Amino acid sequence: MSARFSILRHNLHDTSTKLLTRAASVIPAGVNSPVRAWGAVGGDPRFLVRGRGAFVWDADGNELIDLVCAWGPLIAGHAHPDVVQAVSNAARKGTGFGAPTPVEIELAEAIVAAFASIEKVRLVTSGTEATMTAMRIARGATGRSRVIKFNGCYHGHHDSLLVKAGSGAATFGVPDSAGVPAAISELTSVVEYNDIESLRASLAADPPPAAVILEPVAANMGVVSPAPGFLKAVVELSHAAGALVLFDEVISGFRVALGGAQELYDVQADLTCLGKIVGGGLPVAAVGGRADLMDLLAPIGPVYQAGTLSGNPIACTAGRETIRLLDKRAYETLEMRGAALESGLTSAIRAAGADACVQRVGSLLTLFFGVESVSNFGEASRTNTEAFASFFRAMIENGVYLPPSQYEAWFVSLAHGDAEIERIVDAAARSLGA
């Protein structure tokens, strides 16, 4: 085995520990997003300083195969030369103008071309802002206030949707947040993912809902695929009740197919929220949909939304260049590599006699402990998080960097070749055996 795939030589993390202490004096818990604190897996987070291809290096010089990929946007791997060159060229022309730029149009055109359900797009800065804007459009269009969401689907940290959420909130066992007024959370109804009858009952309740929002491929309670016919039933029942359908494809968009989960499952939403890959690792997100709905936005419509940094030219350039890399062959490669990793992990689980399973959609997957399968958040919450924490720590000692939570998706990139997949499976076999 080459030195490139060697295990961490001396478990060095002193520099990361010192950086965490320094950060904690000026940043709450030393991190700018809760799951980065490793609270669900124990130990101190590694501070990363460099990435290339499928690898990252921490502040102590340890090399790790990366299955976080900045939580999804780096579908082409770290520091792809085409993206780096384009961003460098854009930065030389200016880092931002607060005015329209041609690259905003190019990115918007790429999004519209990829999604059959999207006729117009408004670029924003984060996935949270995208879902917040989509909800505001839906309420403005329908004149209704109540929104229905699915338990375990995470749509950002704004007040209306931080109710029984997955992702970081579930990781720490806090489904709601202090500071969210009860009057706002009461406008959100929660139903079970993959349970069409619970949705049917909520749609029939008063007051009538403005919208139903969901991740078409759930990726914030671990990866959970929609049951056959589930997404089409959501659309049909919601429309029959006069509600709009909002798909949160911040993770699945451009990840599971060029046209996201909507292409993969042959279904269309009224409004779609995108992020991650549309920024190529830089902060860009978008909300898009039918022209009549999108034209409700200011300055031509009554629904207000604004953002000084929206459509930043450097971020839009990174997104445009990343999307240009995603042709048919790229998705075939991602499917092949994802399937190889799933197969290898499943074999390792069986060989070790471990109580675990792997769930995958394309290049998204999760290894769950303590269950045979997961179809909703109730089942996800019964997984063995202590076993995952032990596995996580063993994997990082074996040179593989995983998301530090049982409830997060692993991300395979185009930079993960056969050798990297083999190395990950080998590390998993040793970690499970230990």
N, C-alpha and C positions, 0 to 999 in steps of 0.2 A: 504494500500500500504506500502511495506516495506521501511525502510530507504535507502536501496540500490538504489531505484528508486526515491528518493526524488528530488525535484527541488532544484536548487542552493539556498542555504539558505539565503545568504545575498548579492548575486551578488558581491562577493568578487573577485576583479581582480587587487588589488593594486600591488601585487608582480609582476604580468605579466607586468603592466605598467612601473614599475621601471626597469625591465629587458629589456624592449624595449628601454627605454632611454639609458641605459648602452650599449646595442647592437648597437644602431644607431651611437654611437661615434666611432665605429671601423668597422662596417659592413654597406654598403649602405642600407638605410632605415631600418636597424636593422634586415634584413632577407636575407637568402641565396637563395631564389627563389621568384619571384615577387608575386605570388598569395598568399603567406603566409602573406603578409602585410595587408590583408583584405581591400584593397583599393576599391573593388567592393561592399562591404557590410557595410562599415563604422565601426568605433571603432578600438580599438587596439587588435592585435592578442593575444590569450592566449598562454603562454609558457607551453608546456606539459613536464611533468617530469616522468611519469610512465604509463604503460599500461598493462592490463591483460585481456585476453579474449575479450569481446566486449566493454571494458571500457578503458577510459583514465582519468588521473588526471592531473589538471594543477598545476602551481606553488603555487596557493593559496589554494590547497586542494579540489577544486571542482571536483566532479565525473561526467563524461559525457559518454553517450552511443556514441560510435564512428562509424560514417559512412564514414570516410575518409580512415581508415585502411592503413595509410602511402601512400595514393593515389593508393591503389590496391594490393600491394604485400602480405599483411597479410590476405590471404584467410582463414587461419586457426585461425585467431585472434591474439591478442598480446601475446607474450611470451609463445607460445605453449611449453609445457614441453619437448616434443621430440626434437624440434628444439633447444631450449635453452641448453639441455644436450649435444646434438651433437656439437653445436658450442663451448661450454665450453671445451669439450674433445679435439676438434681440436685446440683451442687456446693454450692449454697446450703443444702441440707439436710444436708450432711455429706459428707466425702470418702471415708469408709470406716468400717465398724463391726466387722469380724471376726465378724459374725453374719449369719444369713439375712436377705435382703431380698426384697421382692416382685418387683423388676425381674429378679432371677436367674431366677425362675419364668417371667416373660414371655419372656426370651431363650431359655430352654430349650424353652418351648412353640413358639416360632417355628422353632427348629432341628428339633424332632420333626415339626412340620407339613410342613417342606420336604423331609425325607429319608424315603423309604419304609422304609429299612433301620434307622432309628434309633427306638427305643422309649424309651430313657432316655439322659440326658446327664450327664456330670460336667464342670463348667467348671473350666478351669485358666488359666494365665497366658501360656503361650507354646506355639508349635507343637512345639518340642522336648519340652516337658513332656507334651503330648498324645500324641506317638508313644511316648515312654518309658512312659507309663501304659498305652497300648494293648498294648504288648509284655508288660508285666507281667501284665495281665489274661489275655492269650493263654497265657502260660506257666502261670499259676495254673489256668486252665480245663483245659488239656491235660495238665499234669504233665510237659511236655517243655521242653527248653531251647534247641534250635537254631532259628534264624530264617533265612529266605531273603529276600534283598533283590535289587533289580535294579541293575546297574551304571549309574551316572549319576543315579540317583534319590537325592535328599538328604532326610533325615528328621530334621534337627536334629543338634546336636553332642554328644549323649550317647554314651558309649563303645561300646555295642553296635552302633550303626549308622553310626559314622564310619569306614566301611570302603569304599574305592573309591567315594567319594561324588562327586556333581557339585557345582554351585554354587560357593561360595567355595573349597572344597577343590580342585576341579578347576581353577579359575581360576589358582591358584598352583602347580599341579602337585604337590600334596601329597595323595594319595588317602587316606592314613592320618594320624594325629596322634601326636606324641610325648605320652606320658602315658597312652596307651590300653594296658592290659595285654594281652599276647598271649593269655592264657587267656580273656579276654572276647571279643576279636575272632575267636577260633577257633570261637565259637558262632554266627557269622554266615556264611552261605554266599552267594556272589554269582553271579547269573546275568545273562544279557543281556536287556535290554528288547526286547520284540517277538519274542523267540525262545522259542517254547513248548517246543521240544525240550530246550533247556538247563534249563528249569524242570522238565520231566518227569524228567530224569536226577537233578536235585538232590532232588526229592521222594522218589525211590526210594532215595536213599543213606541210610546210617546216620550218626548216630542220626536217628530220624524227627523231622521239624520240628514246632514248635509253631505256626508262623505263616508266612505269606508276606505281605510288606509291599511296597507300591509306590505311586507316584504314578500314578493312572489316566490322567491327562494329564501327561506329563513336562514340567516347567517349570524344572528346575535344570541341564539340559544344553542350554539353549535349549528352545523349544517343540517337542515331539515328540509326535504323536498316536499312540494305540494302533492297531495294524493291525486290520483288520476281524476280529471274532471273538476277538481276543486276550484281552480282559478276561473274557469269559465262559469261555474255556478255562482261564484262571488260576483262576477260582472252582471250576469243575468238577473240575479235576485236584487242586487243594489239598484240597477236601473229601473226595475219594476217598482221599487219603493221610492223612486225619484231622487236617489242619492248618486253622487259621482264616485268613481273608483279611482283611488290614488295608489299607484304602485311606487313603493320606495325601492328603486333599483340603484341606490347609492353603491351597494356592493356588487350586485348581480349585473348591472349595466355594463356592457362591453366586456364582461368577465365570462359569463357562461355562453355567450354568443355575441356577435356584433350588435344585434338588436336586443340584447339582454334576454331576460326570462320570457319576455313577450314573444320574441322570435322562437325561442326554444319550445314554448308550450302553446304557440299559435293562439294568442289572446291579446287583446288591446285594452289599455287603461285610458281613462279620460285625461288624467294628468300623470306625468312620470317625473320622479325625482332622481337625479343623477349626481354622482360625485366621483371620488377616487380616481378612476382611470381617465375621466375627462380632464383632469388636471395633470396627469402624468407624474404625480408626486408633489405637485405644487397646489396651493389652495384655490381650486376652482370647483364649483358645483353648478347645477342647472335645474330648473324646472321647465318642463315642456309639455305640450299637449295640443288639443284642437285650437285652431286659430280664434274661434269665437270666445273660448275661455281665456286664452292668453291675452287677447285684446282688452280684457277687463283690467289689465294692469295699467297703472299710471305710466306715462302721462296722458294716454288716450282713453283710459278707463277709470272707474271709481275706486279700484283696489290699489292701495298705496304700497309700494316697495321701492327701496333705494339702497345703494351701497357704494361708498367712495371707491373701494378697491375692486368692485365687481368688474370682471372682464379685463383684469390686469394683463398687459400684453405679454409679459414673460411667462406667466402661468398659462395663458391661453396657447402660447407657442408650445409649451411642454405637452399640453393635452393634444394639440393638433398633431404633433410629431408622433406621439404614442399611438394614437388612433390610426395613423398611416401605416403602422407596422402590423396592424391586425387584419390580415387577409385570410382567405379560406385555409391556407396551409398552416397559418399560425394557430387557428382553432383546432385543426386536426392534431397538431403537435401538443397543444395543451391537453386535449382529451387523452391522447396516448400516454403522456407523462402522468396525468392524474390517475388514469386507470392502472398504470404500472405501480404507482405508489400505494394505491388502495389494495391491489393484489398482494404486494409485498408485505404491507402492514397486517393484512388479514392472515397471511401465512405465519408471520411472526407471532401473532396473537395465539393461533392454534398451537404452534410449536411450544410456546411458553405455558399453555394451559391457562391463559389469562381470561378474566371475565370482562370482555370488552368487545366493541364492534366499531366498524368504520362506516361512515356515511359520506357520500360524495355526490356533487353535481359539477361536472366538468373539472375545472382546476380548483374548485373549492372542496375541502373535506374536513372532517373532524373525527378524531378517535375518542369515542365515549367509553368510560369505564363503568362497570356494574350493571349494564343493561344490554339487552339483545338488539334493540332498535329504539329510535326516538321519532315520534310523529308530532309532538306538541310540547309546550313548555312544562306541563305537568310531568311528563315522562323525562324531560331533560333535567328537571330539578331533583329527580331521584338517582341521578348518576353519582358515582363515587368520586367526589372532588378531591378527597385525600389521596386516592390512588393516582389521580391525574397529577397532583402536585409532586408526588414522588417521581412519577414518570418524567415530568418536566425537568426536575432537577437532574435526573440521570441523563436525560437527552442533552442538556447543555454541557454536562461533563464529557459527553461523547461527541461534542462538537456540532450540535444541531440546535438552532434557536427557534423555539416554538412560541406562539402566542401564550402569555402567562395566565391563562384561564381555560377551564374546561368548556366554557360557553362561547368560545371564539372559533372562527374558521381558520384553517391553515390555507395558505395561498401558494400555489405552484406557479412559477413564471416560465417564460420561454427560455430563460437562462438556466433552468434546472435540466441538465442533460442526463443521459443514462447513468453516468458515473455518480452524479449527485444523488439521483434517486436510489441507486444501490447503496450509497453511503448512508443515507437516511434510514433505509430499511435495516441495514446492519446495526446502526446505532439503536434503533427501536428494538431489535431482537435482543441486544445485550441489556438494554434498559428494562425491558419486560422480564428478562431472565433474572435480573438482579432484584 
